[in-house]
Amino acid sequence: MPEPMVCQNIRVSGVVQGVGFRPFVWRLARELGLAGWVRNDSRGVEIEVRGAAEQVRSLVERLQQEAPPLARINSVVARDAAPARAGEGFVIIDSRSGRAATMIGHDTAVCRDCLAEMFDPASRRWRHAFANCTNCGPRYTISRGLPYDRSRTSLKPFPMCARCQAEYRRPDDRRFHAEANCCPKCGPQLFLLDSEGHRLAGDAVAMTLDLLRDGRIVAIKGLGGFHLVCDARNAVAVSLLRERKQREQKPFVVMLANPASAAAFVQMGIGEPGLLTLPTRPAILIRKRSGCDAALPGVAPGLAWLGVMLPYTPLHFLLFHEAARRPAGLGWLERAQDMALVMTSANPGGEPLVIGNSEALLRLYGIADAFLMHDRDIVARCDDSVARITSNGLQFIRRARGYTPRAIKLPRSGPSVLALGGWFKNTICVTRGDEAFVSQHVGDLDNAAACDFLDETVAQMIRLLGVEPAIVAHDLHPDFHSTRFAAEFAQQLRLPLLGVQHHHAHVAAVLAEHGIEGRTLALSLDGVGMGTDGTAWGGELLQVDGARFERLGHLQPLALPGGDRAASEPWRMAAAALHRLGRNAEIRERFAEQQAAQAVAQMLAGDIHCPPTSSMGRMFDAAAGLLGIKAVMAYEGQAAMLLESMAQRYGDVLPLDQCWTISDGRLDLLPLLGVLADEKDAERGAALFHATLAAALADWLRVLAPEARTVVGSGGCFLNQVLMRGLRARLGAKGMQLLEARQVPPNDGGLSVGQAWVALQHLASQ
């Protein structure tokens, strides 16, 4: 008896545009002998298929099982339908617009197949700086809207030549319906400009390499913005870049050709080479080898880790290829290469990343000696992602290129929420259904350009997602630009406004990504966040239950002499610790090089302009100040990073006994600070601080929540791997599981996700 014939309409949602999904469906349908069509629309991919029932069932199953590598399938829904289009065979038809229910894919590194063409002298794409296919290349940063078609990307001004068109239309080609397809004949063009904007004649890549070898700084246009680039081995060039960018001590990321090249500078553990080669290409913090600082002078001073990133655009690869003297084939990419490049974001003065050609000439004037550019527009600013490897896998420090706009699946669906994040490391979050879409890294909202970027990002995310927010969430601090923007946005659209306490949001971000609802115990440890009582919190033990939380305990407060200024001057926090220890008289002599030492001692004695804080970040600062590691920070978090690096270099030690007390829910670390005040070996003191702090936190949890089996860890201090290794081990020994952030950073870069999840639960409880 013949197999019954059926017709079904199939709806596929998720990241299914710009990833080769329609060609994949076409090939699968042809293989199964099915007729029908497939198209993109604003909701994802729609398929109509006709044929034998068994073959149609096989198609539906294989759509999810065999999807292209860059696709992320949320759902495949099939229903019976009457044929809407006559004819035999299976075809790809024109896209259809409408209200968005899908999302554009993320940018990915150029694939090996495209690299093979680039490095084949017989290929028409030999040394082509814009090689891509359906399996690789730009997506988010070139997209103006959905559905994802060439006409809605920055490739629109570049009509495909006949040969590229043939690839685009040939179903058995990996560039079949690759919207960014191009070649040297029809695609964007590279060019090199001098510091005054005059075009230089000659091979742009070769001349750029000559400039870098000569110690010059070159602004190079990437996927989501420009980089400032110099020779990482050239101490003078690195110092000059620091001077011009006004980045005195903050570490730089280094780009190397491959993991074999990185092995000369860092000690790669299990899994780290694989993380470096992820298609998303984050910069990974990896432990330095002993000779790293001598080989790369001034790149990451005083730190135990080096940020390493591999090439991800064809242009990056061309620079390394040129340095290797243009070898044919891919064999050279398996061998260690000598060139090391500082690759830092082109954002002068902490402003947003430079993306436009004219903008680069204006904003980078006096910083860059030359500009390696092209004529393809960058639509969305998107900085490099930064991460590190932990015992639980990849942990984000900054989540941006390669991961934006990947959705985070939420435990439940609800109305759309707009969440505005905080002040530092700002991101915004927009929810749609049961998905949270986190923006790229916006940055610290301490200048007008960064504030404008936040406004621009909100408009872009809402437009791409096609949503109308039902509520706006923000931090409690009234002076943040994100808070003011939230109030104005809500007022204009007559939407409810919800303030979410900073540390509640930190915890909620972890709960959201782990799909946890209900009452949960949580540690939130960070620099500072406004508490519900108006004081500066930052070392909190919370009981979180949906849109509500209870503060079970906190660190014993320490004074902030001079208020916010103490957050950037660790010696002031050390002075506050000495004062609490009854050693105020030592402050002036101990910090004699600080002009304000006597005034600070008097302020502490009179409790004048010394607001209290329970911040764990300030506790790290106090330790660094007492150990003489850093008196005044050159960048946010520097003292804690140096303290962690010293502890890493010293190695494991046993915690100090009886160096903390617990009373009325408060954890008091004053005895530990007293020991550090008299410690002569800074590295040993750093190791003792971390080991004792881990023991104290575990004891605090034991005393206040003896029955707990799971604790959520959140806040920027959870980036400290020395502390976390100790804490995980101690909690594990007590049978407690520590849940940490994985899909977003534990620092303020993940704050918006937590705000959005609290707001969704708030709406559900109304």
N, C-alpha and C positions, 0 to 999 in steps of 0.2 A: 504493500500500500504506500503510495507516495507521501512524502513528508508534507504536512499542511503548510501553506504559504501565509505569512503574516506581514503586517506593516506596523512599525513602531516609531514613535517620536522619542528621541533620547536627549536628555538635557544633562550636560556635564559642567559642573561648576568647580571653581578653584583657580589656580594659576594655569590657565590652559590657552593663553594667547601669547604669540611670540616665542613659543617653545617647540614648534614643529608638530603641534597636535593635529591640525587638519590633515597634513600629509600622512601622519601616522594612521589616522582613521581611514583615509583613502586607501592606503596599502593594505590595511587589515580587511576592509570591505572587499577589495578586489581578490585577496587571497581566499576569502570565504564565499566568493561568488555572489555577493549581494548587490542590489541596485539601490539607488537613492542619492542623497547629497549630504554635505556637511558645510556649515558656515559659522563664522564668528558673529556674535552679537554682544550687546552690552551686558548680558547676563552670563556669558561664558561661551560655550560651544553647543550648537544645536545640530542634531543629526536626524535625518529621516532615512530609514532603512527598510528594504523590502526583500523577502526571500524565505527560504526554508526556516521553520521555527527553530530548529536545533542550531543552525548557523547564526541566526539572530541572537540567540541566547549566548553563543560562544563569543560573539562580538561584544556584547554587554559585559561579560566577565573579563575579557581580555583588555578592554578599555582601561580598567583600573590596574590590572596585573602587569601590563606591559607598556605603560605610559612612558613617553620620552623622559630622559633624565632630568630635564629642567622643569617638568610639569609637577604640580602638586594638586592632587584630586581631592576635593571636598566631598563631592557626591556624584553619583551616576544614577539618574532616575529615568526609567523607561516606561512608556505607556502605549497602549494600542492606539492606532491612528488610521484614518482614511488617507490613502495616498493623495498628496497635494501637488505632486509634480510627476507627470508621465515620463516614460522613456526607460531605456535599458541602461545598464552600467551605473557607475558611481562617480559623482563629480563634486568638485569644490565650487560653491557658488558665492556670489558677492556677500560681503558682510552687511549686517543690519544694525542701525543705531537704536538707541532707546535708553531707558533708565539703567544705570550701571548696577550689576550684581556680581561682577567678576573683578579682577584686579590685574594690572600689568605685572609682568615678571620682573625679577631683579636682574641686575647686571652680573655677568659672569666672565671669567677669564677666557681668552681665546683658546680654542680647543686644539688638540694635537693634529687633527686633520688639516685645520687651517694653517697651523705652523708648518706642516710638511709642505704645503703649497708655497708659503712665504719664503722658505729656504730651499726651494727647488729652482735652480736657474732656468730650467726649461718651462716653468709655469708662467702663465700670464699674470699671476699674482706674486711673482718674485719681489720680495722686499715691499709688499703692499701694506701700508700702515693702517688699513681699515678692513682687513680680512675678518669675516664673520660668517656664520651659518645659523641654521635653526637650533644648533646645540650650544651656541656660545655668543658672546658679544654684548653690546649695550641693549638695554630694554627701558628701564625706568628713567634713566637720565636723558633719553632722547624722545620720550613720549609726551605728547600734548593732550591725549585723551583716548577714550575707548570708543569702539573696539580698536584693537591694535592693528592698524594698517599703515602702510608707508605714508599715506597722505596725512596722517596724524602724528608723524615723527619729524625730527629735524633732517631726515633724508629726503623730504619732499622736494627740495630744490635740485636734487640730483637724479634726473630720469635715468633709468637703467639703459645701458647700451644693448644691442641686439644679443650679444653672447650672454650677458647677465640675465636678460629677459628669458632666454632659452632655458637657463638653469632654473630660474624662478618658476617656470611653467612645466618643467619636466618632473613628473612624479617620482622617478627613481633617483633624483638628485638630492643631496642633503641640503641644498639651498632652495628646495621646492617651497615656495611661499615664505622665503626668508625676507622679511620686510626691509632689513637694512643691507641687503645684498648690493655689492658694488665691486668695481675693479679699478685699477689705475686710470683707465680711460674715462669712466663715467662717475667715479666717486669723489669724495672730498680730497683736497690737496694739502700737502704739508708745505710750510715755508718757514724760514728763519729770519727774524728781524733783529736789528741791533738795539741798543738801549734807547735810541731816539725813535724807533719805529720804522727804520728804513730796511727794506727787504735786501737780504744778502744773496748774491748769486752763487750757485753751486749746490752740491748735494746737502740737503738740510740735516740729515742724520749724521753724516760724516763731519760736517762743520761743528755740529753740537758736541760731538765726542771730543773734537780738538779743543773746544772751549773748556769743557769739563776737565780735560787733562791739563789744561793751562791754569787751573785754579779759579776759573770763572763760575759765576752763579747763573744758571739758566732757568727761566720759567717755562715749564713744559705743560702743555694742555693734555689733561687726562680724560677719564670718563665723566666724573662728577665735578671737575674743577681743575684748576692749575696746581702743579707742585712747584716748589722752589727746590732746585737740584744742584748738588755739588759733589765733588770727589770726597768720599767719606774718609779716605786715607790721608787727605791733605789737611793738616792741622790749621794752616793759614786760611784755607778756603772755608773750613767749618767755623773758625773764629769770625771770619768776615760775615758769613751768613748770620751768625748769632748777633753780631753788632748791627747789621742792617735790618734784621727782622725784630730787633729788640727782644731777643729771647736768650737771656744771659745764661741760664743753666738748665732749662727744661730739656729733657732728652729728645733726641731725634730718632726717627725710624730709618733703618738702612734697607735698601733694596739690593738683593743679591740674585744671581742668575738661577740658582737651584739649591736644593738642600746640601749637595756636596760642597758648594761654595760657602754655605753657612757654617759648615762643620769646623772651619778654621777659626771661627770667632765664638761659637756657642756650644754648650754641651747639650745635645739633643737627647731627650729621654724617649721612652716608648710612646709612639703615636705622634710625636711632634713633627717629624718630616712629612707625615701624611696631612697634618693640619696645615702646614705651609703650602701644600699643593692643592688644597681644596679649590674647587672652581670659583668660590666666592672670594678667595684671596684676602683674608684679613691679615693685618700685621699681628704677629704672635710674639709675646714677650717670652724669651728663652734665656736660661741662665748662662752668663758669660763664662768663657774660658779665661784662664789667668792672664793671657797675653792680649786680651781683647782691647783694653783701653790703650795699650801702647800701639796696636795696629790701627785703631780707629780713634785717634786722640780728640777728645772734646765732644764726642758724639753723645755719650750717655754718662756724664761724670758722676762718680760716687755711687752708682746703682749696680746691683748684682745681676740685673737682667738687661738684655738688649732687645729692642723691637726689630723684628726681621720680617720683611715682606718680599715675596717673589713677584716677578713681572706678571701683569695681567692684561695689558693692552698690547696689540701688535707693535705699537710704537716703542713701548718699553723693551720688548724683545729685540727690536731692530737695533737699539742702542747697544745691547749686550752682544748681538750678532756682529755689529760693526767692530766692537772692541776685540772680538775673537777673529777678526779679519775675514768676515763674510764666508764662513765655511758652508758647503752644500750639505743638505740633509739635517737630521736631528741629533746625530751622535754627539755633537759638541755640547748639547744641553744636558747630557748625562755626566759630563766632566766638570770638575771645579773650574770656575772662571775667576780671574783676578780682580775684575772691576767691582767696586762697592760704591753705591751712590746714596748719599743722604737724600731722602725723598720726603719733604715736609710740606704740609698744606700751605698754599699761598693765601694766607689770611692775615695781612699786616695789622698789627695792633689788636689782635683778638677779634677782628671783625669776621663776617662770614667769608667763606671760600670765594675766590675770584673765579668767574666762569666765562665771561665775555672777552673777546679779543681787545676791543677798545678799552674795556674796563681794566684789563691786565696792564695795558700800556700806561694807563693813568695811575692805578692804585699800586702797581709794583715798580713805578719809576723810582730810580735810586736804590732799589733792592736787587733787581735782576740786571745782569750785563747783556742778556739776550733773551729772545722769546721764540721758542719752538712751538708753532701754532698750526692750526688747520682751519678750514672754513665750514666745518660741521658744528652747528650750535649745540651747546649743552643746555637742555631745557630745565633740568632739576639739579640744584646744587646737592652734592652728596659726597661727604668726606669719607676717607678710608675707615673701615672698621678695625678695631683693635681688640685683641683678646689674649687670654693666656690659658695654658693647659693646667687642669687640676685633677685630683684623683677621681672627680666625678665628670670629667670631660671638659669641653670648651666653656670658658667663662668670658663673657663680654666685658670689656672696659668701656668701649664705645661701639654702638651698633649703628651701622650706616650702610655704605656701599656693599652690595652683595647680599644684603639681608632686608633692606627696605625695598618694597613694601610688603614683605612676607607677613602673613596674618598669624596671630596667636589665637588658637582655639580656646574659647571661654567655656566654663562649665555650663552656662545656660545662655539662651538667647534673650533679647530684649530690645527696647527702642534704642535708636542711635544716640551715643554720648560723644560729646567733644570734651576732652580733658587737656588742660594747658600746661601741665608739668610745673616746674619750679624755676629757680633763678639760675643755678649752676647746671651745666651739662643738659640744657633744656632739650626735651623732645615733646611733641604733642601726640595724642592718641585719639583716633576716631573709631568707634565701634559700628559694626553693621551686622545685625543678627547676632550670631554667637561667635563673631570674629572681632579681634582687636587689631587695628592697623596702626603701627607705631611709625612715626616719621623718622627721617634721617636725623642725625645729630644736628641740632640748631646751635648749641653752644651757650656760653654764659651771657645772660641778658644785661650786660653792663655797658653797652653802647647802642647808639641809635640804629646802626646798621643791623646789629643782631636782633633788635626788637622788630625791625622791618622784615627781617627774614622769617621770624616767627609768624607775623601776620600773613606773609606770602605763603608759608607752609600750610597754614590753616586753610586758606582759600584753595590751594592746590589739592590737598587731601580730600576736602569735601567735594570738590569738582570731580576728581577721579572716581571716588566711591559713589557719587550720585545719591548722597543722603541728606536728610534734613534733621540736624540734631534735636533731640527732645529735651536735653538738659546739658548744662555746661558745668564742669567740675574744675576746681582750682585749689591751690595751696592756701593755707590760712593767712600767710603773711600779706598784709594789705599793700605793701610798697613794691611788690614784684610787678614787673611789666606784665607777666603772664596773668596775674590776678586782675590787674586793671583791664587788660584786654578781655578777659572772661566776662567781667561786669559789663563792659561796653557792648560786647557781642550779644550777651543775653538780653540786655535792655533793648537793643535794636530789633531783635527777633521775638521779644516778649517771651523769653524762655526762663525756666527756673534755674537758679544758680546754687551750687552746692560747694561749700568750702570743706576740704578734706585735710585732716591733720597730717602733717608731713610723714611721720613714722607709721601711722596707720596706712598711708598710701604705700610706703615701702613694703610693708608686710603684705598688703593686698596684692601687689604686683606678683609676688612669689606664689600666693594662693591661686591667683588667676591662671598662671601658666601651668601649675600642677593640678588644676581642676578640683580644688578643695573648697568645700563649703562647710559651714558649721563652726563651732567654737575651736579655736586653735591658740596654742601658746607660741609666743614669738619674741625673739631678740631683735631689736633694731638699733644698730650701732653706726653712727656717722658723725659728720662734722657738726651740723647744726640744723635745726628746724623749729619753727615756732610751735610751742605747745598750746594746749587749750587754756592754760593759765596765763598765757602771754610771755612766758619765760623761754629761754633757749634750751631745748631738749637735745638729746643726742646719744644717750646711753640708756635705753628703755627696755623694760620687760613688760610686754603687753599681752592681754587676753583679747583676741579679736574674734568677733562674731558678726560676720556680714558687714552691714553698714555701721556697726557699733564697735567700740573697743573700751577696754578698761586698763588703766595704767597700774599694773601690779607692783612695779618697783622701778628704780632708776639708780644711776650712779650718784653717790654723794656729791652734791654740787661743788664746783670750784669757781672762784671768782674770775671774772674777765676784766683785768685792770685796763681801763681805757676803752672798754666795750669792744666793738668790732675789730679794732686795731690789734687786739690780742690774738685774733684768729690768724694773723700773718706774721706774728712775732713770738715765736716759741719761748724766748727768754722771759716774756711777761707771764706766760703760764707757769714757767719754772718759778718765777718770783711768787706767784699766787700759792704754789705748793709750799715753798719755803715759809711763807707767812702762816699758812695753816699748821705747819710743823712747829711753829713758835720760834722760827729762825729769821724773822723779819730783818734783824740787824745785819744779816749776811748779804742782803740783796744788793746794796750799793757797792760793796767791795767785789762781790762775785761777778757782777755785770758792769764793771767800771767802764767798759768801752761803750756802754749805752748811755747816751746823754740823759735819758729820762729815768735812769735807775733810781735816783733819790726820790723823784716825784712819784714813781710807781710804788715805792716802799711806803711813802706817806699816804697815797691813795688807799692802799690796802689796810694800813693801820687805822685810817679814818672811815673805811668803807665808803669811799667817795668815787662815784662812777665805776663801780666794780660789780656789775650785774652777775648773778650766779648762772652757771650752766651745768647741765648734766652730760655734756657732750663727751663721747668717747674719743672723738677726733682731737679735742683739746687735751685729753689725757695723754695721747701720743705726743702732742706738742710739748707738754710739760716734761715728759720723759726725755725727749730730744734736747730740750733746753737744759735740763739738769745734767745730762751727760756731755754737754758741750758740743753736740752734733751740729746743731743749726740754731743760730740766734734769731735771724730774720730770714724768712722764706722768699725765694725768687719767684716761686709759682705755687699755686694751691696744692696742698698735700705733700710738698717736698720733704718736710721734716719726717713725716710718717714713712715715706718711701725710703729715705736714707736710713731710718731706724730699722725698717724691715730688712734692707739690704745688709746692714751690719750684722743683724741676727742670723741671716742666712749664711754669711761668710764664717761666723763664729761656730755655728753648728748647735746641736742639741745640748740642752742643759736641764737639770732638774729644777722644778719651781722652788721658790723660796717658801719656807714654812711660815705660817702665821703672819703673812704680809697683806692680809685683807680682813675686813670685818663685815658682817651682815647684820643690819638692825633695822627694824620697821620697813623691810622691803628694800632698803638702800644698801648697795654694794660700795664700800669705802676702800679705795686703793691707796689711801694716804701712807700706810706703813711701807708699801712697795716704793712709793716716791721718796720716802725717807731713806731707804737703802740706796736708791739711785743717786741721791744727792751726795753721797759719800763714795760712790764707785769711781775708781780711777781709770779702769779699762772700759772705754765706750762700747766696744764690740761685745764684751762680756755683759755689760749692763743692758745692751739691747736684747741679747739672747735671754737674760734673766727676766726682763720685762715681758717679753712675749710668752715665755713658758709659764710665768706666774699668773699673767692675765688669763691665759687659757684655763688654768686650774681654778682661778677665782670665778670665772664665768660659769664653769661647770658646777662648782659648789653652790653658786647663787641659784641656779636652776634646781639643784637638788633640794635646797632649803625651801624655796618658794613654791615649787611644783613637783613634789616627790613622786606623784603618780604619773606624770607626763611621760609619754613614749615617743612623741614627735614634737620637735620644736622648729619653727621657721626662723631662718637667719636672713637678715636684710640690712641694707645700708652700706655705705661706701667702705666701711671697715672690713666687710666680708670679701674685699679684693685682696686683703693681706693674707698671703698664702702661708706664711710662717705661723701666724695666729690660728688660721683655720685648720691647718694640719693638726696642731695641738688640741684644738677644741673638738674636732671630729673624733679624734682618737679617744679623748676622755668621755665624750658623750656616748660613743659606741661601746665603751667598756661598761657603761651604766645601762646599756640596752636602749638608748635613745637615738632616734634618727634625726639628722639635721637636714632640713629641706632648704635648698638655696636657689637663687636665681640662675637660670640657664639661657632662656630665650631673650632676655633683656639684661642689661647690667644691674648689679645690686645697688649701684650708686644712683644719683638723681636722674641718670639717663633712663631709668625704668619707672620713675615716679608717675608719669602720666598714665601708664597702664594700670597702676594701682588705683589712681583717682577714678579712672573710668570704671573699674570693677566695683568700687565702693558705690559709685553713682548708680550703676545698674541694679545693685542690690537695694539701694535706697528706693529706687522707683518700684521695685518688686514688692517692697514692704508697705507701700502707700495704700 
